[in-house]
């Protein structure tokens, strides 16, 4: 049928093994191949992030709030997150190095929690070079309903995984895609 559940019981296996609270459980629902509903639960911290047609939300310790990305205005003020630089290879490695040099700060190791932090307005960019559908489907509606953009590096829909960029604003997204593609 047109509906498909996409589950990842432990997204961020390595952090989970290390006891780091950046892993989560992802549950997504696609309709006709497009991510429509998503939930990321972080049992260690007691946080839950979700999105549906009524927006994107988070709840921690019984306090519920609406998620919204932030607009830092320029790439030079943006905070970039990725799992690890060791996953980048030419020419994407060169693009990642250009991007890392253009932003305010680059952080590592956030897994699905970094994507949730983008939707919560704490970071501005999340770049991942090799995601599976179960790594991203649940997060797409959360980021999009919070005001962000999620695509593959060629600008296509990200439901099938691959190299994925999530950005707080459409303007940042366009700048990063252009920066990553120059020189390739």
WOQUIPE-V986365 format. One record per run of one state. SS is the DSSP state (a for helix, b for strand, c for the rest). FROM is the first residue (numbers start at 1). LEN is the number of residues. Records with the same first field share a line. If there is no record, write none. Layout:
SS = FROM-LEN, FROM-LEN
//
This chain:
c = 1-2, 12-1, 19-5, 32-2, 43-4, 53-2, 61-2, 67-8, 78-1, 83-2, 88-4, 103-2, 109-2, 120-5, 132-1, 146-3, 153-9, 168-2, 182-3
b = 3-9, 24-8, 34-9, 47-6, 55-6, 63-4, 79-4, 105-4, 125-7, 149-4, 162-6
a = 13-6, 75-3, 85-3, 92-11, 111-9, 133-13, 170-12
//
